[in-house]
Amino acid sequence: MTWREIVVVGGGLIGSLVAFTLRRAGLDVLVLDSGRPGAAWRAAAGLLTPDGERLHGTPLYADAVDGLRRWPALAAALEDSGGVAVAFREGVRRQQSDGRCEVTAGEASLHPPSVVAAARSGLEVIHAHVSGLHAVPGGVWVQAGEQGWHGRHVVLAGGVWSAALGVPVRPVQGQALLLRGPVDLGAVYGPPRRGFSRYALARPDGVYVGATARASAAVVPDARAGRWLRGVARELVPGVTATPAGTVLLGLRPVTPTGRPLVQPHPTVPGVTVATGHGRHGALLAPNTAARVLALVQAGIRA
Ligand SMILES: Cc1cc2nc3c(=O)[nH]c(=O)nc-3n(C[C@H](O)[C@H](O)[C@H](O)COP(=O)(O)OP(=O)(O)OC[C@H]3O[C@@H](n4cnc5c(N)ncnc54)[C@H](O)[C@@H]3O)c2cc1C
């Protein structure tokens, strides 16, 4: 059995960008992904908006601003390496309750499925469902049913499914709507209503309207959420009544008990670094998380 230097469990927004960053640092990296329905990255809007998400004054703000600062260079590196455009775009508008709009300084958006595709394109990715992580002399045995891999170091980035591998995360389901039709909209936040963020943005695959949040692991669309989203679309997207019904997107955001991501050694399995629990901010925080995981892995290699 050959040993891999790094095995990353989960190739979503966090796992694929961690793997891309470790690979660029010259490490040998294998990614295992089980293609779970309900993976958050497939449903994510792609807003990079610390202020739009009202993070100012929260413990997440510094990492969010750092993530935003790192995104332009990371987006360029992703595009250079794989030839996949990630649709990184600066400029987000905020609509006031009187209808006036202001552009927020420095905020941006991108297309999460393209980010994952671009990151994965230069990596070795194997379809496998990891069922166990076991410390062994010299590293970790990563078990996937009858198969398995030895990793000198393992990064656990399985989103909400990291819970089955010993990490305290729970799902917060989000539903969104993808409308067809080229609308020159950019990205716009509506005025929050009853605490919910309402936003719409033009992406390469259509106009994205989002998003709901409820404590649930269900991966089937909810009709009531659909009605709410169509109401948001009518308010924020000009000419939407002429647009066909659209596609429903559904994803499970991984949320920790404290609301802060876990980027740290695994609580019980030595040799495993956990990178999950990014809730509604995984795209925004991913470059910061990737840099932190690289530092932890390099420190582990030096020790
Ligand atoms: C509706 C919605 C809108 C969002 N909008 C934004 C936004 O605008 N901006 C923002 O910053 N964030 C946004 N998010 C949040 C963002 O999507 C998440 O924080 C992020 O995707 C979490 O990344 P992750 O890699 O931890 O998990 P995921 O993206 O869920 O990926 C986990 C991956 O691990 C794999 N996996 C799981 N278990 C195993 C296993 N046992 N073995 C192998 N592979 C496994 C899965 O197949 C999956 O590919 C949104 C989320 C939702 C649902």
The ligand as an SDF file (V2000), in Angstrom:
LIG
                    3D

 53 58  0  0  0  0  0  0  0  0999 V2000
  -28.3590   28.2310   -0.3070 C   0  0  0  0  0  0  0  0  0  0  0  0
  -26.9380   28.5130    0.1180 C   0  0  0  0  0  0  0  0  0  0  0  0
  -26.3470   29.7320   -0.2200 C   0  0  0  0  0  0  0  0  0  0  0  0
  -25.0320   30.0090    0.1580 C   0  0  0  0  0  0  0  0  0  0  0  0
  -24.4650   31.1880   -0.2330 N   0  0  0  0  0  0  0  0  0  0  0  0
  -23.1990   31.4750    0.1540 C   0  0  0  0  0  0  0  0  0  0  0  0
  -22.5880   32.6930   -0.2500 C   0  0  0  0  0  0  0  0  0  0  0  0
  -23.1690   33.4820   -1.0010 O   0  0  0  0  0  0  0  0  0  0  0  0
  -21.3320   32.9830    0.2140 N   0  0  0  0  0  0  0  0  0  0  0  0
  -20.6460   32.1260    1.0340 C   0  0  0  0  0  0  0  0  0  0  0  0
  -19.5330   32.4460    1.4390 O   0  0  0  0  0  0  0  0  0  0  0  0
  -21.1910   30.9270    1.3910 N   0  0  0  0  0  0  0  0  0  0  0  0
  -22.4380   30.5950    0.9820 C   0  0  0  0  0  0  0  0  0  0  0  0
  -23.0110   29.4120    1.3660 N   0  0  0  0  0  0  0  0  0  0  0  0
  -22.2810   28.5490    2.3080 C   0  0  0  0  0  0  0  0  0  0  0  0
  -21.2930   27.6230    1.6060 C   0  0  0  0  0  0  0  0  0  0  0  0
  -21.9150   26.9460    0.5450 O   0  0  0  0  0  0  0  0  0  0  0  0
  -20.7580   26.6100    2.6240 C   0  0  0  0  0  0  0  0  0  0  0  0
  -20.2420   27.2700    3.7570 O   0  0  0  0  0  0  0  0  0  0  0  0
  -19.6440   25.7760    2.0070 C   0  0  0  0  0  0  0  0  0  0  0  0
  -20.0950   25.1420    0.8310 O   0  0  0  0  0  0  0  0  0  0  0  0
  -19.1390   24.7310    2.9800 C   0  0  0  0  0  0  0  0  0  0  0  0
  -18.1230   24.0410    2.3060 O   0  0  0  0  0  0  0  0  0  0  0  0
  -17.7110   22.5790    2.7220 P   0  0  0  0  0  0  0  0  0  0  0  0
  -16.6770   22.1380    1.7490 O   0  0  0  0  0  0  0  0  0  0  0  0
  -17.4100   22.5380    4.1850 O   0  0  0  0  0  0  0  0  0  0  0  0
  -19.0470   21.6880    2.5410 O   0  0  0  0  0  0  0  0  0  0  0  0
  -19.7820   21.2940    1.2090 P   0  0  0  0  0  0  0  0  0  0  0  0
  -19.7540   22.3980    0.2380 O   0  0  0  0  0  0  0  0  0  0  0  0
  -21.1050   20.7280    1.6150 O   0  0  0  0  0  0  0  0  0  0  0  0
  -18.8850   20.1020    0.6190 O   0  0  0  0  0  0  0  0  0  0  0  0
  -18.6920   18.9220    1.3430 C   0  0  0  0  0  0  0  0  0  0  0  0
  -18.1460   17.8770    0.3630 C   0  0  0  0  0  0  0  0  0  0  0  0
  -17.7140   16.7420    1.0950 O   0  0  0  0  0  0  0  0  0  0  0  0
  -18.1300   15.5540    0.4410 C   0  0  0  0  0  0  0  0  0  0  0  0
  -18.2650   14.5300    1.4740 N   0  0  0  0  0  0  0  0  0  0  0  0
  -19.0640   14.5680    2.5460 C   0  0  0  0  0  0  0  0  0  0  0  0
  -18.8930   13.4760    3.3140 N   0  0  0  0  0  0  0  0  0  0  0  0
  -17.9470   12.7260    2.6950 C   0  0  0  0  0  0  0  0  0  0  0  0
  -17.3510   11.4650    3.0020 C   0  0  0  0  0  0  0  0  0  0  0  0
  -17.6830   10.7840    4.1100 N   0  0  0  0  0  0  0  0  0  0  0  0
  -16.4430   10.9690    2.1370 N   0  0  0  0  0  0  0  0  0  0  0  0
  -16.0820   11.6600    1.0140 C   0  0  0  0  0  0  0  0  0  0  0  0
  -16.6360   12.8630    0.6960 N   0  0  0  0  0  0  0  0  0  0  0  0
  -17.5470   13.3790    1.5280 C   0  0  0  0  0  0  0  0  0  0  0  0
  -19.4480   15.9310   -0.2280 C   0  0  0  0  0  0  0  0  0  0  0  0
  -19.7080   15.0870   -1.3520 O   0  0  0  0  0  0  0  0  0  0  0  0
  -19.1950   17.3950   -0.6280 C   0  0  0  0  0  0  0  0  0  0  0  0
  -18.7000   17.5140   -1.9480 O   0  0  0  0  0  0  0  0  0  0  0  0
  -24.3040   29.0730    0.9450 C   0  0  0  0  0  0  0  0  0  0  0  0
  -24.8890   27.8430    1.2590 C   0  0  0  0  0  0  0  0  0  0  0  0
  -26.1920   27.5560    0.8400 C   0  0  0  0  0  0  0  0  0  0  0  0
  -26.7900   26.2110    1.1690 C   0  0  0  0  0  0  0  0  0  0  0  0
  1  2  1  0
  2  3  1  0
  2 52  2  0
  3  4  2  0
  4  5  1  0
  4 50  1  0
  5  6  2  0
  6  7  1  0
  6 13  1  0
  7  8  2  0
  7  9  1  0
  9 10  1  0
 10 11  2  0
 10 12  1  0
 12 13  2  0
 13 14  1  0
 14 15  1  0
 14 50  1  0
 15 16  1  0
 16 17  1  0
 16 18  1  0
 18 19  1  0
 18 20  1  0
 20 21  1  0
 20 22  1  0
 22 23  1  0
 23 24  1  0
 24 25  2  0
 24 26  1  0
 24 27  1  0
 27 28  1  0
 28 29  2  0
 28 30  1  0
 28 31  1  0
 31 32  1  0
 32 33  1  0
 33 34  1  0
 33 48  1  0
 34 35  1  0
 35 36  1  0
 35 46  1  0
 36 37  1  0
 36 45  1  0
 37 38  2  0
 38 39  1  0
 39 40  1  0
 39 45  2  0
 40 41  1  0
 40 42  2  0
 42 43  1  0
 43 44  2  0
 44 45  1  0
 46 47  1  0
 46 48  1  0
 48 49  1  0
 50 51  2  0
 51 52  1  0
 52 53  1  0
M  END
$$$$
